[in-house]
Amino acid sequence: MNDTAKVLLVGGPQDLPERIVPLPPPKDDVKIELRNGYEHFRRTSRYEDTTEGRLPVYEWWERTEMPG
């Protein structure tokens, strides 16, 4: 495991490229670009054991489309 703090993404599209991603800045959500839009994940109070260690869980809550 490297020294970068990470989080676990749950829910949302099945074809997300990664489920373990870098920790966002404090009070920020995780936003993943996918198929001409963004998948948004919010912090929960849960933690889950992963191959990268015990990580905070961010749960999918909405998708927004890119303009154009």
N, C-alpha and C positions, 0 to 999 in steps of 0.2 A: 504494500500500500504506500502511495506517495504522501507528501505532506499537505496536499491541497484538501481543504475541507469540502465535503461532498454531501449531497442529499439524494434521497430515493424518490422517484416520481411514480405515483400510482394512479390508475385510471386513465382516461383519455384514449386516443387511438392505439390500436394494437401494433401499428407499424412505426412507432416512435423509434428513432435510430439509437437512442440511449435511454436507459432508465436510471442510471446513476450519473449525476451531473455536478459541476462545481456549485458550491454554496453561493447564493446571490447576496448582494449587500443587505445589511440589516433592514428589516421592514419591507423588502422587495419581494415580489412574486417571481417565480421562474417563468420565462416566456420562451417557448421553443418554436422556431419557424418550421412549418410543415405544410406542403401542398397549398401554396398561395395564401397562407394564413398563419395564425399564431395559436398555439395551445398554451393555456395559462394554468399554472399550478400554484396553489396556496399552501402555506405552512399549516400543519396540524400539530396537535400535542403529542402525536405518536412517534415512536422510534421503532426501527426494524433491524434485525441482524441480517447482514448481507456478506458477500464475499469481500467487501471493502470495509467491514467492521459494522458497528452499530451506527445507523444513520437516521437523521430526522426525516420524517415522511412529509412530502408535499403532494397534495391531492389535486387532480384535475378539477377545474370548476367552470371553464368556458373556452370557446374558440372564437377568435375574431378574424375577419377576412382582411387581406391587404387591399388598399385602395387600388382602383384601376381595373 
